[in-house]
Every structure is written in structure tokens, then in C-alpha cells.
Amino acid sequence: MMLPYDMPPYRPPSEAYSVLIRATRGCPWNKCTFCGMYKDERFEIKTVESIIKDIEAARAFYGPNVKRVFIGDSNSLVMKPKDFIEVLRYLYENFPTLERVTTYARAKTVRRRKLEDLRAIRKAGLTRLHVGLETGDAYLLEFIRKGATPEEMIEGGKKAIEAGFELSLYVLLGIGGEDRSRDHARHTADVLNAIDPHFIRVRTLVPYPGTPIFDQINEGVFNPASPKTILTETLTLVENLNVHSEFLSDHISNLVNLNGTLPADKPKMVDAMREILTEIEEKPELLETYFKPRDYRCL
């Protein structure tokens, strides 16, 4: 099927009904060991002129009454602030009913941006940042080659909120494997507590052929977490959270659908996870219900 314009190949599930506009191609980092995205894509920042043409094509395709836009690819904030602002202004001119404009970003990029530039981008209409935290454990962040420390994650997250953005942070369950699951859960909770993001979205590690972590499993370097470990890890994470966030399990990779508003729903969420783990202790065969076909699970 011929696309009407240059669209991003990936977007968060929460942006399923958003118009997609591509400002960059690929990922400027592209070293994370668990990620198979953008591997055949050379990183490029598109020209403002080409993005404007895509916006015009999107308006012709969807019409002017659009409420949501997602800007791809993986880290649009690497654009020059003045260029990003020009793109945002053109978006709102062409879609006057816009209510939300979001994008992926790296915490380290946010950290490096001047606060006044971030505030100017927010004022121009970028409302939400989707940022991959993955883990708050210093060892694991280095092991998965995330390219940021817990301290940098915290600084970037706080800065995003200070600039006025809604912040959606992604946690990767199972990334600690069997050996560092508890450290992963506790240290991730520490980072999330320090940032207090608007949204916490959990994903579960699914190793894909061709990724370094898939090779590490085959080589015996990484011992993947069992479903029971991942469920216990989820409980430990929630037990240690002291945030004012929406906790969302909005992805097919996850073993359970655990959603709630923290702190109000924390007791209910903890009880739900404890009940599941108790049932598994009594009837180990129930673990099979938490195995989803891996062909249908993705990052």
C-alpha cells in the first residue's frame, strides 16, 4: 500500500489514533541491546520544508479536524529548537482543533537542552514526551547500553516536568533477568519516585533474533526471567512506588493487565499481584496462562 506521505514506522500504543508526522528518521543512539527498532534506518533530521510538505499531505488525507498528532521517529528533540517550534506552529495552523502533540525523547537529550528552549517548545504546542527509562538500576543501564545513568534519567525527567511537559516513562519488566530482578524493581522504583512522572507504562522484555540480548541469552551471558519472576518483580515495583502517576500496562507483551492511579489504587494493585502469586504457588500449572505466544509479543 502506498503511504500518502513519509510516516514514522513506530509509535506508542497510546498514540493509536494520532496522526503520525515524521521529523527525524531512525534513532541517533540506536545501541540498546534489547531493541530491534530502526536497525535498517540511517539517522537523519528531516528539513523543516520536507516536514511541512508532510503536514500538508496529512491535512489533505485526514482533513483539518485532527485532535492528536505524534511526531517521530525516536528522539525528535535533537532538532534545533527553532526548527521544532516552526514545525509545531505549522501543525497547529493546519490542524486548529489539535489537543495533544507528543513525541519520543531521550532523557539525556532533555537533560542537555536549555530549560528556556524546552519551555519554548512546550509553549509552541508539544504537550507530552514518551521516554524510555527501562530500568533505574545503574548496572543494568550500562549492561543494556542505554547511554544514561540513573542520575541523568532523574535530571532529564525532572527537567521535562519543570518545562511543563506531561511525562510518560517506560519500564521494561524482565530486563534484570533472573539474577537482578529485585535490584531492577527496587532501583527503578527509586528513580520513578525521584521523578514522579505523569505516566508509568510497563513493557515486558521479549528478546528478538538479531538483537544483542538475544545473542547474550544463547551465549549464557543473560539468564532471562521466568514468568513467576516477572510477576514478583511487578509486585516489588508497585510496592516500592511513592508517586502520583497513572500506572499503565498497555502493551501485548505484558503478562497481566495491571492499571491504576497511584497512590490511590496502590493497595488494590498490590493485593491483585499478591493474589496472582498465591494462586501460582497453590497451582503451578496456572503459570501457563501467563505465557502468551511470543510471536504476538513485541517491544
Sequence and secondary structure as in RCSB ss.txt:
>XXXX:A:sequence
MMLPYDMPPYRPPSEAYSVLIRATRGCPWNKCTFCGMYKDERFEIKTVESIIKDIEAARAFYGPNVKRVFIGDSN
SLVMKPKDFIEVLRYLYENFPTLERVTTYARAKTVRRRKLEDLRAIRKAGLTRLHVGLETGDAYLLEFIRKGATP
EEMIEGGKKAIEAGFELSLYVLLGIGGEDRSRDHARHTADVLNAIDPHFIRVRTLVPYPGTPIFDQINEGVFNPA
SPKTILTETLTLVENLNVHSEFLSDHISNLVNLNGTLPADKPKMVDAMREILTEIEEKPELLETYFKPRDYRCL
>XXXX:A:secstr
   SS   S   GGGTTSEEEESEES SS   TT  TTTT   EE  HHHHHHHHHHHHHHH S   EEEEESS 
GGGS HHHHHHHHHHHHHH TT  EEEEEE HHHHHHS HHHHHHHHHHT  EEEEEEE   HHHHHHTT S  H
HHHHHHHHHHHHTT EEEEEEEETTTTTTSHHHHHHHHHHHHHHH  SEEEEEE    TTSHHHHHHHTTS    
 HHHHHHHHHHHHHT     EEE  STT SS   EETTTTHHHHHHHHHHHHHHHHH GGGGGGG   GGG   
